[in-house]
């Protein structure tokens, strides 16, 4: 079995148009026929497929918890973790860049977009469940599934401290494909951390998570 065939097996989809998978695995640093548009498409399909799966799995869970569960699955860290498990880094076609977490997360979204174009929504939904399988199975709707920014805010409020401040440190790349670096600061604790991501929201979430890890118990 070839490496690409093995990857297709892991993502639960065999492509009728293999060029789509090739494009999904091609970073813009490698060439013009890259995965940026597929990533855009896959982002929307991924969110819908995850919502669909959560709605079916947890019929008694209210909307607010479902929203937080979905956010925990589609965030950059969860997608890059899935990419590492699937061995996607070894399959990427890259120029002079490293396979960073944000890049791996983008590749997962691009793969979902490629599956959607190749086989339609049901194929994409099946692939999303395969890609995020261990994370889906580990979900416990009774436990907190808050995103990092929400959890940090609530922790600080419980400590009777002011809310954190977020500041964009730098923005790199072209307008349609930027990389953000954001600082999260808790002034009263003299505590700060930075995060990076393909959107300001992703960068803020990563920075907040790093601050959470440093909060006093």
Secondary structure, 3 states (H helix, E strand, C coil): CCHHHHHHHHCCCCCCCHHHHHHHCECCCCCCCCCHHHHHHHHHHHHHHHHHHHHHHCCCCCHHHHHHHHHHHHCHHHHHHHHHHHCCHHHCECCCCCCCHHHHHHHHHHHHHHHHHHHCHHHHHHHHHHHCHHHHHCCCCCCCCCCHHHHHHHHHHHCCCCCCEEEEEEEEEECCEEEEEEEEEEHHHCEEEEEEECCHHHHHHHHHHHHHHHCCC
